[in-house]
């Protein structure tokens, strides 16, 4: 599962083992207490199916959303060319609510 830590401009950060800056704060935020999460997308369909990088981190972190619609709002970030007509999703996959591309905001809740 992923852990989320509050951060604001000016807070201390340090590079992790991959060189990605991370907050140094220890306190975490429960995923259900977050309003919006932007998720990276490798591929998506208009029903909210999302291909990630294959680790399942977002699916495990937001598994509680499969039972009942709940915060946070999940927004995939992709290029329009990454759209796939139909993705085969597994029972553990968590759909995104929207996908933001350079050309439109796809409302996946409408399908």
Biopython code that builds the backbone (N, CA, C, O; Angstrom):
import numpy as np
from Bio.PDB.StructureBuilder import StructureBuilder

atoms = [
    (1, "UNK", "N", (0.838, -1.190, 0.000)),
    (1, "UNK", "CA", (0.000, 0.000, 0.000)),
    (1, "UNK", "C", (0.876, 1.245, 0.000)),
    (1, "UNK", "O", (2.018, 1.248, 0.461)),
    (2, "UNK", "N", (0.279, 2.300, -0.541)),
    (2, "UNK", "CA", (0.970, 3.584, -0.555)),
    (2, "UNK", "C", (0.713, 4.331, 0.748)),
    (2, "UNK", "O", (-0.325, 4.150, 1.386)),
    (3, "UNK", "N", (1.653, 5.159, 1.130)),
    (3, "UNK", "CA", (1.467, 6.041, 2.280)),
    (3, "UNK", "C", (1.487, 7.475, 1.782)),
    (3, "UNK", "O", (2.282, 7.830, 0.911)),
    (4, "UNK", "N", (0.613, 8.291, 2.339)),
    (4, "UNK", "CA", (0.515, 9.690, 1.959)),
    (4, "UNK", "C", (0.893, 10.559, 3.150)),
    (4, "UNK", "O", (0.451, 10.321, 4.274)),
    (5, "UNK", "N", (1.714, 11.568, 2.889)),
    (5, "UNK", "CA", (2.205, 12.467, 3.928)),
    (5, "UNK", "C", (1.862, 13.888, 3.515)),
    (5, "UNK", "O", (2.096, 14.267, 2.368)),
    (6, "UNK", "N", (1.311, 14.684, 4.429)),
    (6, "UNK", "CA", (1.016, 16.079, 4.069)),
    (6, "UNK", "C", (2.313, 16.836, 3.766)),
    (6, "UNK", "O", (3.343, 16.611, 4.401)),
    (7, "UNK", "N", (2.239, 17.739, 2.781)),
    (7, "UNK", "CA", (3.389, 18.560, 2.421)),
    (7, "UNK", "C", (2.886, 19.886, 1.873)),
    (7, "UNK", "O", (1.873, 19.933, 1.175)),
    (8, "UNK", "N", (3.598, 20.968, 2.190)),
    (8, "UNK", "CA", (3.290, 22.277, 1.618)),
    (8, "UNK", "C", (4.604, 22.964, 1.275)),
    (8, "UNK", "O", (5.660, 22.598, 1.791)),
    (9, "UNK", "N", (4.533, 23.943, 0.416)),
    (9, "UNK", "CA", (5.729, 24.671, -0.005)),
    (9, "UNK", "C", (6.532, 25.114, 1.210)),
    (9, "UNK", "O", (5.987, 25.689, 2.152)),
    (10, "UNK", "N", (7.821, 24.843, 1.178)),
    (10, "UNK", "CA", (8.708, 25.221, 2.274)),
    (10, "UNK", "C", (9.012, 24.089, 3.240)),
    (10, "UNK", "O", (9.984, 24.161, 3.993)),
    (11, "UNK", "N", (8.177, 23.027, 3.227)),
    (11, "UNK", "CA", (8.450, 21.877, 4.098)),
    (11, "UNK", "C", (9.701, 21.150, 3.597)),
    (11, "UNK", "O", (10.005, 21.173, 2.404)),
    (12, "UNK", "N", (10.413, 20.513, 4.509)),
    (12, "UNK", "CA", (11.628, 19.787, 4.160)),
    (12, "UNK", "C", (11.318, 18.589, 3.272)),
    (12, "UNK", "O", (10.309, 17.909, 3.452)),
    (13, "UNK", "N", (12.205, 18.343, 2.309)),
    (13, "UNK", "CA", (12.128, 17.158, 1.461)),
    (13, "UNK", "C", (13.526, 16.568, 1.341)),
    (13, "UNK", "O", (14.526, 17.254, 1.550)),
    (14, "UNK", "N", (13.578, 15.280, 1.000)),
    (14, "UNK", "CA", (14.842, 14.587, 0.799)),
    (14, "UNK", "C", (14.643, 13.609, -0.367)),
    (14, "UNK", "O", (13.553, 13.067, -0.547)),
    (15, "UNK", "N", (15.692, 13.389, -1.147)),
    (15, "UNK", "CA", (15.601, 12.456, -2.267)),
    (15, "UNK", "C", (15.545, 11.023, -1.745)),
    (15, "UNK", "O", (16.331, 10.639, -0.879)),
    (16, "UNK", "N", (14.599, 10.226, -2.282)),
    (16, "UNK", "CA", (14.527, 8.819, -1.892)),
    (16, "UNK", "C", (15.553, 8.016, -2.693)),
    (16, "UNK", "O", (16.385, 8.594, -3.393)),
    (17, "UNK", "N", (15.495, 6.705, -2.593)),
    (17, "UNK", "CA", (16.489, 5.858, -3.255)),
    (17, "UNK", "C", (16.433, 5.942, -4.776)),
    (17, "UNK", "O", (17.377, 5.535, -5.454)),
    (18, "UNK", "N", (15.337, 6.464, -5.317)),
    (18, "UNK", "CA", (15.203, 6.641, -6.760)),
    (18, "UNK", "C", (15.501, 8.074, -7.188)),
    (18, "UNK", "O", (15.399, 8.406, -8.369)),
    (19, "UNK", "N", (15.869, 8.927, -6.225)),
    (19, "UNK", "CA", (16.153, 10.327, -6.521)),
    (19, "UNK", "C", (14.921, 11.216, -6.569)),
    (19, "UNK", "O", (15.003, 12.378, -6.967)),
    (20, "UNK", "N", (13.765, 10.663, -6.159)),
    (20, "UNK", "CA", (12.515, 11.426, -6.170)),
    (20, "UNK", "C", (12.370, 12.150, -4.833)),
    (20, "UNK", "O", (12.468, 11.519, -3.780)),
    (21, "UNK", "N", (12.136, 13.470, -4.859)),
    (21, "UNK", "CA", (11.983, 14.207, -3.603)),
    (21, "UNK", "C", (10.747, 13.743, -2.824)),
    (21, "UNK", "O", (9.664, 13.601, -3.392)),
    (22, "UNK", "N", (10.921, 13.510, -1.521)),
    (22, "UNK", "CA", (9.817, 13.114, -0.644)),
    (22, "UNK", "C", (9.827, 13.974, 0.606)),
    (22, "UNK", "O", (10.887, 14.428, 1.037)),
    (23, "UNK", "N", (8.655, 14.204, 1.197)),
    (23, "UNK", "CA", (8.605, 14.937, 2.460)),
    (23, "UNK", "C", (9.330, 14.168, 3.562)),
    (23, "UNK", "O", (9.370, 12.938, 3.541)),
    (24, "UNK", "N", (9.890, 14.877, 4.505)),
    (24, "UNK", "CA", (10.562, 14.229, 5.630)),
    (24, "UNK", "C", (9.611, 13.995, 6.796)),
    (24, "UNK", "O", (9.970, 13.314, 7.756)),
    (25, "UNK", "N", (8.403, 14.550, 6.726)),
    (25, "UNK", "CA", (7.418, 14.380, 7.795)),
    (25, "UNK", "C", (7.086, 12.897, 7.973)),
    (25, "UNK", "O", (7.180, 12.114, 7.028)),
    (26, "UNK", "N", (6.704, 12.528, 9.176)),
    (26, "UNK", "CA", (6.408, 11.133, 9.494)),
    (26, "UNK", "C", (4.903, 10.861, 9.516)),
    (26, "UNK", "O", (4.467, 9.766, 9.162)),
    (27, "UNK", "N", (4.110, 11.847, 9.928)),
    (27, "UNK", "CA", (2.665, 11.653, 10.049)),
    (27, "UNK", "C", (2.053, 11.338, 8.689)),
    (27, "UNK", "O", (2.352, 12.009, 7.702)),
    (28, "UNK", "N", (1.210, 10.334, 8.637)),
    (28, "UNK", "CA", (0.561, 9.955, 7.381)),
    (28, "UNK", "C", (-0.908, 10.345, 7.386)),
    (28, "UNK", "O", (-1.499, 10.606, 8.434)),
    (29, "UNK", "N", (-1.478, 10.377, 6.196)),
    (29, "UNK", "CA", (-2.891, 10.681, 6.011)),
    (29, "UNK", "C", (-3.566, 9.425, 5.490)),
    (29, "UNK", "O", (-3.070, 8.805, 4.549)),
    (30, "UNK", "N", (-4.674, 9.043, 6.076)),
    (30, "UNK", "CA", (-5.440, 7.886, 5.628)),
    (30, "UNK", "C", (-6.006, 8.164, 4.241)),
    (30, "UNK", "O", (-6.568, 9.238, 4.024)),
    (31, "UNK", "N", (-5.878, 7.232, 3.291)),
    (31, "UNK", "CA", (-6.370, 7.477, 1.932)),
    (31, "UNK", "C", (-7.823, 7.978, 1.877)),
    (31, "UNK", "O", (-8.144, 8.823, 1.042)),
    (32, "UNK", "N", (-8.688, 7.479, 2.736)),
    (32, "UNK", "CA", (-10.088, 7.912, 2.728)),
    (32, "UNK", "C", (-10.251, 9.361, 3.175)),
    (32, "UNK", "O", (-11.319, 9.944, 2.986)),
    (33, "UNK", "N", (-9.214, 9.953, 3.763)),
    (33, "UNK", "CA", (-9.271, 11.342, 4.213)),
    (33, "UNK", "C", (-8.631, 12.314, 3.229)),
    (33, "UNK", "O", (-8.394, 13.473, 3.569)),
    (34, "UNK", "N", (-8.352, 11.857, 2.029)),
    (34, "UNK", "CA", (-7.796, 12.694, 0.973)),
    (34, "UNK", "C", (-8.943, 13.063, 0.029)),
    (34, "UNK", "O", (-9.823, 12.244, -0.236)),
    (35, "UNK", "N", (-8.928, 14.288, -0.470)),
    (35, "UNK", "CA", (-9.994, 14.729, -1.370)),
    (35, "UNK", "C", (-9.799, 14.259, -2.809)),
    (35, "UNK", "O", (-10.731, 13.749, -3.431)),
    (36, "UNK", "N", (-8.588, 14.431, -3.336)),
    (36, "UNK", "CA", (-8.303, 14.126, -4.733)),
    (36, "UNK", "C", (-6.931, 13.481, -4.844)),
    (36, "UNK", "O", (-5.990, 13.899, -4.169)),
    (37, "UNK", "N", (-6.811, 12.465, -5.693)),
    (37, "UNK", "CA", (-5.513, 11.837, -5.980)),
    (37, "UNK", "C", (-5.336, 11.809, -7.494)),
    (37, "UNK", "O", (-6.225, 11.371, -8.224)),
    (38, "UNK", "N", (-4.179, 12.280, -7.958)),
    (38, "UNK", "CA", (-3.817, 12.196, -9.368)),
    (38, "UNK", "C", (-2.977, 10.946, -9.561)),
    (38, "UNK", "O", (-1.964, 10.760, -8.887)),
    (39, "UNK", "N", (-3.403, 10.085, -10.487)),
    (39, "UNK", "CA", (-2.721, 8.801, -10.704)),
    (39, "UNK", "C", (-2.073, 8.761, -12.078)),
    (39, "UNK", "O", (-2.675, 9.206, -13.055)),
    (40, "UNK", "N", (-0.864, 8.238, -12.172)),
    (40, "UNK", "CA", (-0.243, 8.072, -13.484)),
    (40, "UNK", "C", (-0.959, 6.975, -14.271)),
    (40, "UNK", "O", (-1.435, 5.995, -13.700)),
    (41, "UNK", "N", (-1.027, 7.155, -15.579)),
    (41, "UNK", "CA", (-1.737, 6.209, -16.433)),
    (41, "UNK", "C", (-0.839, 5.783, -17.593)),
    (41, "UNK", "O", (-0.205, 6.618, -18.238)),
    (42, "UNK", "N", (-0.792, 4.487, -17.849)),
    (42, "UNK", "CA", (-0.108, 3.954, -19.029)),
    (42, "UNK", "C", (-1.139, 3.760, -20.144)),
    (42, "UNK", "O", (-0.840, 3.970, -21.319)),
    (43, "UNK", "N", (-2.358, 3.356, -19.761)),
    (43, "UNK", "CA", (-3.470, 3.200, -20.689)),
    (43, "UNK", "C", (-4.770, 3.314, -19.917)),
    (43, "UNK", "O", (-4.808, 3.039, -18.718)),
    (44, "UNK", "N", (-5.843, 3.719, -20.598)),
    (44, "UNK", "CA", (-7.136, 3.871, -19.918)),
    (44, "UNK", "C", (-8.266, 3.647, -20.902)),
    (44, "UNK", "O", (-8.081, 3.736, -22.116)),
    (45, "UNK", "N", (-9.455, 3.352, -20.355)),
    (45, "UNK", "CA", (-10.665, 3.341, -21.174)),
    (45, "UNK", "C", (-11.682, 4.270, -20.532)),
    (45, "UNK", "O", (-11.478, 4.742, -19.414)),
    (46, "UNK", "N", (-12.752, 4.527, -21.220)),
    (46, "UNK", "CA", (-13.731, 5.529, -20.767)),
    (46, "UNK", "C", (-14.613, 5.055, -19.626)),
    (46, "UNK", "O", (-15.399, 5.839, -19.094)),
    (47, "UNK", "N", (-14.505, 3.807, -19.242)),
    (47, "UNK", "CA", (-15.281, 3.324, -18.093)),
    (47, "UNK", "C", (-14.449, 3.379, -16.808)),
    (47, "UNK", "O", (-14.890, 2.900, -15.763)),
    (48, "UNK", "N", (-13.244, 3.965, -16.883)),
    (48, "UNK", "CA", (-12.419, 4.118, -15.685)),
    (48, "UNK", "C", (-11.363, 3.052, -15.519)),
    (48, "UNK", "O", (-10.616, 3.064, -14.541)),
    (49, "UNK", "N", (-11.290, 2.122, -16.470)),
    (49, "UNK", "CA", (-10.225, 1.133, -16.425)),
    (49, "UNK", "C", (-8.886, 1.820, -16.637)),
    (49, "UNK", "O", (-8.765, 2.704, -17.485)),
    (50, "UNK", "N", (-7.885, 1.419, -15.872)),
    (50, "UNK", "CA", (-6.585, 2.081, -15.904)),
    (50, "UNK", "C", (-5.480, 1.044, -15.893)),
    (50, "UNK", "O", (-5.477, 0.128, -15.070)),
    (51, "UNK", "N", (-4.545, 1.198, -16.811)),
    (51, "UNK", "CA", (-3.311, 0.425, -16.773)),
    (51, "UNK", "C", (-2.263, 1.284, -16.099)),
    (51, "UNK", "O", (-2.043, 2.433, -16.482)),
    (52, "UNK", "N", (-1.623, 0.722, -15.098)),
    (52, "UNK", "CA", (-0.530, 1.422, -14.433)),
    (52, "UNK", "C", (0.781, 0.770, -14.811)),
    (52, "UNK", "O", (0.966, 0.332, -15.947)),
    (53, "UNK", "N", (1.682, 0.710, -13.862)),
    (53, "UNK", "CA", (2.980, 0.104, -14.148)),
    (53, "UNK", "C", (3.048, -1.348, -13.693)),
    (53, "UNK", "O", (4.101, -1.977, -13.795)),
    (54, "UNK", "N", (1.945, -1.887, -13.194)),
    (54, "UNK", "CA", (1.899, -3.301, -12.882)),
    (54, "UNK", "C", (2.162, -3.677, -11.438)),
    (54, "UNK", "O", (2.151, -4.863, -11.106)),
    (55, "UNK", "N", (2.396, -2.715, -10.576)),
    (55, "UNK", "CA", (2.672, -3.037, -9.182)),
    (55, "UNK", "C", (1.430, -3.225, -8.326)),
    (55, "UNK", "O", (1.501, -3.858, -7.272)),
    (56, "UNK", "N", (0.298, -2.691, -8.755)),
    (56, "UNK", "CA", (-0.941, -2.811, -7.992)),
    (56, "UNK", "C", (-1.019, -1.933, -6.752)),
    (56, "UNK", "O", (-1.906, -2.116, -5.918)),
    (57, "UNK", "N", (-0.105, -0.986, -6.622)),
    (57, "UNK", "CA", (-0.070, -0.149, -5.418)),
    (57, "UNK", "C", (-1.347, 0.668, -5.249)),
    (57, "UNK", "O", (-1.908, 0.719, -4.154)),
    (58, "UNK", "N", (-1.811, 1.308, -6.322)),
    (58, "UNK", "CA", (-3.022, 2.121, -6.220)),
    (58, "UNK", "C", (-4.236, 1.234, -5.969)),
    (58, "UNK", "O", (-5.116, 1.604, -5.192)),
    (59, "UNK", "N", (-4.298, 0.074, -6.611)),
    (59, "UNK", "CA", (-5.429, -0.832, -6.403)),
    (59, "UNK", "C", (-5.510, -1.300, -4.951)),
    (59, "UNK", "O", (-6.601, -1.354, -4.384)),
    (60, "UNK", "N", (-4.386, -1.636, -4.349)),
    (60, "UNK", "CA", (-4.389, -2.067, -2.939)),
    (60, "UNK", "C", (-4.718, -0.903, -2.005)),
    (60, "UNK", "O", (-5.456, -1.069, -1.034)),
    (61, "UNK", "N", (-4.171, 0.265, -2.302)),
    (61, "UNK", "CA", (-4.387, 1.429, -1.442)),
    (61, "UNK", "C", (-5.842, 1.873, -1.437)),
    (61, "UNK", "O", (-6.371, 2.263, -0.396)),
    (62, "UNK", "N", (-6.489, 1.816, -2.593)),
    (62, "UNK", "CA", (-7.863, 2.308, -2.710)),
    (62, "UNK", "C", (-8.884, 1.173, -2.871)),
    (62, "UNK", "O", (-9.971, 1.384, -3.408)),
    (63, "UNK", "N", (-8.534, -0.013, -2.412)),
    (63, "UNK", "CA", (-9.429, -1.174, -2.523)),
    (63, "UNK", "C", (-10.781, -0.921, -1.866)),
    (63, "UNK", "O", (-11.791, -1.465, -2.312)),
    (64, "UNK", "N", (-10.816, -0.116, -0.827)),
    (64, "UNK", "CA", (-12.083, 0.167, -0.125)),
    (64, "UNK", "C", (-13.103, 0.827, -1.046)),
    (64, "UNK", "O", (-14.299, 0.771, -0.759)),
    (65, "UNK", "N", (-12.677, 1.444, -2.133)),
    (65, "UNK", "CA", (-13.587, 2.105, -3.069)),
    (65, "UNK", "C", (-14.335, 1.107, -3.953)),
    (65, "UNK", "O", (-15.322, 1.481, -4.587)),
    (66, "UNK", "N", (-13.900, -0.133, -4.012)),
    (66, "UNK", "CA", (-14.611, -1.127, -4.813)),
    (66, "UNK", "C", (-15.946, -1.483, -4.176)),
    (66, "UNK", "O", (-16.888, -1.846, -4.880)),
    (67, "UNK", "N", (-16.037, -1.384, -2.875)),
    (67, "UNK", "CA", (-17.263, -1.745, -2.152)),
    (67, "UNK", "C", (-18.316, -0.641, -2.196)),
    (67, "UNK", "O", (-19.504, -0.914, -2.361)),
    (68, "UNK", "N", (-17.877, 0.596, -2.047)),
    (68, "UNK", "CA", (-18.808, 1.727, -2.000)),
    (68, "UNK", "C", (-18.086, 2.967, -2.530)),
    (68, "UNK", "O", (-16.919, 3.188, -2.206)),
    (69, "UNK", "N", (-18.770, 3.776, -3.342)),
    (69, "UNK", "CA", (-18.132, 5.012, -3.803)),
    (69, "UNK", "C", (-17.776, 5.894, -2.602)),
    (69, "UNK", "O", (-18.632, 6.204, -1.774)),
    (70, "UNK", "N", (-16.535, 6.284, -2.523)),
    (70, "UNK", "CA", (-16.067, 7.064, -1.382)),
    (70, "UNK", "C", (-14.890, 7.925, -1.821)),
    (70, "UNK", "O", (-14.261, 7.654, -2.844)),
    (71, "UNK", "N", (-14.593, 8.971, -1.037)),
    (71, "UNK", "CA", (-13.388, 9.746, -1.337)),
    (71, "UNK", "C", (-12.168, 8.847, -1.203)),
    (71, "UNK", "O", (-12.210, 7.846, -0.488)),
    (72, "UNK", "N", (-11.121, 9.184, -1.861)),
    (72, "UNK", "CA", (-10.905, 10.388, -2.656)),
    (72, "UNK", "C", (-11.381, 10.231, -4.096)),
    (72, "UNK", "O", (-11.618, 9.123, -4.578)),
    (73, "UNK", "N", (-11.513, 11.378, -4.770)),
    (73, "UNK", "CA", (-11.771, 11.385, -6.193)),
    (73, "UNK", "C", (-10.469, 10.958, -6.882)),
    (73, "UNK", "O", (-9.416, 11.539, -6.620)),
    (74, "UNK", "N", (-10.530, 9.961, -7.749)),
    (74, "UNK", "CA", (-9.342, 9.460, -8.430)),
    (74, "UNK", "C", (-9.324, 9.967, -9.869)),
    (74, "UNK", "O", (-10.247, 9.716, -10.643)),
    (75, "UNK", "N", (-8.252, 10.686, -10.211)),
    (75, "UNK", "CA", (-8.122, 11.277, -11.538)),
    (75, "UNK", "C", (-6.848, 10.745, -12.187)),
    (75, "UNK", "O", (-5.743, 10.990, -11.703)),
    (76, "UNK", "N", (-7.016, 10.024, -13.275)),
    (76, "UNK", "CA", (-5.874, 9.538, -14.035)),
    (76, "UNK", "C", (-5.326, 10.661, -14.906)),
    (76, "UNK", "O", (-6.087, 11.473, -15.434)),
    (77, "UNK", "N", (-4.014, 10.706, -15.054)),
    (77, "UNK", "CA", (-3.363, 11.700, -15.894)),
    (77, "UNK", "C", (-2.723, 10.961, -17.074)),
    (77, "UNK", "O", (-1.888, 10.077, -16.882)),
    (78, "UNK", "N", (-3.125, 11.333, -18.299)),
    (78, "UNK", "CA", (-2.653, 10.610, -19.481)),
    (78, "UNK", "C", (-2.665, 11.523, -20.700)),
    (78, "UNK", "O", (-3.199, 12.631, -20.660)),
    (79, "UNK", "N", (-2.075, 11.044, -21.764)),
    (79, "UNK", "CA", (-2.223, 11.665, -23.073)),
    (79, "UNK", "C", (-3.385, 10.979, -23.774)),
    (79, "UNK", "O", (-3.654, 9.804, -23.525)),
    (80, "UNK", "N", (-4.074, 11.702, -24.648)),
    (80, "UNK", "CA", (-5.221, 11.142, -25.364)),
    (80, "UNK", "C", (-4.842, 9.880, -26.139)),
    (80, "UNK", "O", (-5.660, 8.969, -26.270)),
    (81, "UNK", "N", (-3.622, 9.817, -26.649)),
    (81, "UNK", "CA", (-3.192, 8.647, -27.436)),
    (81, "UNK", "C", (-3.059, 7.387, -26.584)),
    (81, "UNK", "O", (-2.852, 6.303, -27.129)),
    (82, "UNK", "N", (-3.171, 7.501, -25.273)),
    (82, "UNK", "CA", (-3.082, 6.338, -24.396)),
    (82, "UNK", "C", (-4.438, 5.668, -24.176)),
    (82, "UNK", "O", (-4.530, 4.658, -23.478)),
    (83, "UNK", "N", (-5.498, 6.238, -24.779)),
    (83, "UNK", "CA", (-6.823, 5.648, -24.632)),
    (83, "UNK", "C", (-6.917, 4.337, -25.389)),
    (83, "UNK", "O", (-6.453, 4.223, -26.524)),
    (84, "UNK", "N", (-7.523, 3.350, -24.749)),
    (84, "UNK", "CA", (-7.753, 2.018, -25.304)),
    (84, "UNK", "C", (-9.262, 1.815, -25.338)),
    (84, "UNK", "O", (-9.955, 2.200, -24.397)),
    (85, "UNK", "N", (-9.776, 1.224, -26.397)),
    (85, "UNK", "CA", (-11.226, 1.059, -26.540)),
    (85, "UNK", "C", (-11.837, 0.371, -25.322)),
    (85, "UNK", "O", (-12.841, 0.841, -24.787)),
    (86, "UNK", "N", (-11.247, -0.728, -24.883)),
    (86, "UNK", "CA", (-11.803, -1.470, -23.738)),
    (86, "UNK", "C", (-10.682, -2.245, -23.070)),
    (86, "UNK", "O", (-9.991, -3.034, -23.713)),
    (87, "UNK", "N", (-10.507, -2.017, -21.783)),
    (87, "UNK", "CA", (-9.528, -2.758, -20.992)),
    (87, "UNK", "C", (-10.213, -3.907, -20.277)),
    (87, "UNK", "O", (-11.328, -3.759, -19.778)),
    (88, "UNK", "N", (-9.560, -5.031, -20.227)),
    (88, "UNK", "CA", (-10.038, -6.149, -19.416)),
    (88, "UNK", "C", (-9.538, -5.896, -17.995)),
    (88, "UNK", "O", (-8.332, -5.891, -17.747)),
    (89, "UNK", "N", (-10.455, -5.691, -17.081)),
    (89, "UNK", "CA", (-10.083, -5.393, -15.698)),
    (89, "UNK", "C", (-10.307, -6.614, -14.815)),
    (89, "UNK", "O", (-11.252, -7.378, -15.013)),
    (90, "UNK", "N", (-9.432, -6.780, -13.849)),
    (90, "UNK", "CA", (-9.556, -7.872, -12.877)),
    (90, "UNK", "C", (-10.427, -7.409, -11.711)),
    (90, "UNK", "O", (-10.697, -6.216, -11.569)),
    (91, "UNK", "N", (-10.866, -8.349, -10.880)),
    (91, "UNK", "CA", (-11.750, -8.000, -9.769)),
    (91, "UNK", "C", (-11.077, -7.072, -8.755)),
    (91, "UNK", "O", (-11.773, -6.377, -8.014)),
    (92, "UNK", "N", (-9.756, -7.044, -8.702)),
    (92, "UNK", "CA", (-9.059, -6.194, -7.740)),
    (92, "UNK", "C", (-8.770, -4.782, -8.276)),
    (92, "UNK", "O", (-8.320, -3.918, -7.524)),
    (93, "UNK", "N", (-9.026, -4.545, -9.565)),
    (93, "UNK", "CA", (-8.754, -3.231, -10.143)),
    (93, "UNK", "C", (-9.722, -2.186, -9.614)),
    (93, "UNK", "O", (-10.919, -2.444, -9.481)),
    (94, "UNK", "N", (-9.200, -1.011, -9.314)),
    (94, "UNK", "CA", (-10.009, 0.110, -8.852)),
    (94, "UNK", "C", (-10.096, 1.117, -9.996)),
    (94, "UNK", "O", (-9.074, 1.589, -10.495)),
    (95, "UNK", "N", (-11.312, 1.439, -10.405)),
    (95, "UNK", "CA", (-11.522, 2.375, -11.511)),
    (95, "UNK", "C", (-11.247, 3.808, -11.076)),
    (95, "UNK", "O", (-11.410, 4.162, -9.908)),
    (96, "UNK", "N", (-10.824, 4.627, -12.043)),
    (96, "UNK", "CA", (-10.677, 6.061, -11.787)),
    (96, "UNK", "C", (-12.002, 6.744, -12.090)),
    (96, "UNK", "O", (-12.813, 6.229, -12.859)),
    (97, "UNK", "N", (-12.216, 7.898, -11.487)),
    (97, "UNK", "CA", (-13.439, 8.672, -11.715)),
    (97, "UNK", "C", (-13.347, 9.510, -12.984)),
    (97, "UNK", "O", (-14.327, 9.661, -13.714)),
    (98, "UNK", "N", (-12.172, 10.047, -13.234)),
    (98, "UNK", "CA", (-11.912, 10.892, -14.401)),
    (98, "UNK", "C", (-10.548, 10.546, -14.959)),
    (98, "UNK", "O", (-9.701, 9.983, -14.266)),
    (99, "UNK", "N", (-10.345, 10.894, -16.233)),
    (99, "UNK", "CA", (-9.010, 10.883, -16.828)),
    (99, "UNK", "C", (-8.817, 12.247, -17.474)),
    (99, "UNK", "O", (-9.623, 12.669, -18.303)),
    (100, "UNK", "N", (-7.749, 12.932, -17.094)),
    (100, "UNK", "CA", (-7.415, 14.225, -17.673)),
    (100, "UNK", "C", (-6.341, 14.022, -18.733)),
    (100, "UNK", "O", (-5.268, 13.487, -18.455)),
    (101, "UNK", "N", (-6.647, 14.458, -19.955)),
    (101, "UNK", "CA", (-5.671, 14.406, -21.042)),
    (101, "UNK", "C", (-5.421, 15.831, -21.524)),
    (101, "UNK", "O", (-6.013, 16.779, -21.009)),
    (102, "UNK", "N", (-4.545, 15.975, -22.511)),
    (102, "UNK", "CA", (-4.268, 17.303, -23.055)),
    (102, "UNK", "C", (-5.442, 17.855, -23.851)),
    (102, "UNK", "O", (-5.474, 19.046, -24.160)),
    (103, "UNK", "N", (-6.415, 16.997, -24.190)),
    (103, "UNK", "CA", (-7.531, 17.453, -25.012)),
    (103, "UNK", "C", (-8.897, 17.413, -24.342)),
    (103, "UNK", "O", (-9.835, 18.048, -24.822)),
    (104, "UNK", "N", (-9.026, 16.673, -23.234)),
    (104, "UNK", "CA", (-10.337, 16.628, -22.566)),
    (104, "UNK", "C", (-10.237, 16.038, -21.165)),
    (104, "UNK", "O", (-9.239, 15.430, -20.781)),
    (105, "UNK", "N", (-11.310, 16.245, -20.428)),
    (105, "UNK", "CA", (-11.475, 15.603, -19.129)),
    (105, "UNK", "C", (-12.562, 14.555, -19.316)),
    (105, "UNK", "O", (-13.726, 14.897, -19.521)),
    (106, "UNK", "N", (-12.190, 13.284, -19.249)),
    (106, "UNK", "CA", (-13.113, 12.176, -19.474)),
    (106, "UNK", "C", (-13.791, 11.832, -18.153)),
    (106, "UNK", "O", (-13.125, 11.475, -17.182)),
    (107, "UNK", "N", (-15.107, 11.938, -18.120)),
    (107, "UNK", "CA", (-15.873, 11.563, -16.920)),
    (107, "UNK", "C", (-16.193, 10.082, -17.019)),
    (107, "UNK", "O", (-17.110, 9.691, -17.741)),
    (108, "UNK", "N", (-15.457, 9.270, -16.312)),
    (108, "UNK", "CA", (-15.611, 7.813, -16.377)),
    (108, "UNK", "C", (-16.802, 7.327, -15.567)),
    (108, "UNK", "O", (-17.162, 6.154, -15.667)),
    (109, "UNK", "N", (-17.422, 8.180, -14.776)),
    (109, "UNK", "CA", (-18.567, 7.783, -13.965)),
    (109, "UNK", "C", (-19.828, 7.686, -14.785)),
    (109, "UNK", "O", (-20.825, 7.135, -14.318)),
    (110, "UNK", "N", (-19.811, 8.214, -16.014)),
    (110, "UNK", "CA", (-21.006, 8.250, -16.859)),
    (110, "UNK", "C", (-21.266, 6.956, -17.598)),
    (110, "UNK", "O", (-22.347, 6.771, -18.156)),
    (111, "UNK", "N", (-20.286, 6.047, -17.613)),
    (111, "UNK", "CA", (-20.465, 4.824, -18.406)),
    (111, "UNK", "C", (-21.028, 3.703, -17.582)),
    (111, "UNK", "O", (-21.240, 2.605, -18.096)),
]
sb = StructureBuilder()
sb.init_structure("model")
sb.init_model(0)
sb.init_chain("A")
sb.init_seg("    ")
for serial, (resi, resn, name, xyz) in enumerate(atoms, 1):
    if name == "N":
        sb.init_residue(resn, " ", resi, " ")
    sb.init_atom(name, np.array(xyz, "f"), 0.0, 1.0, " ", f" {name:<3s}", serial, name[0])
structure = sb.get_structure()
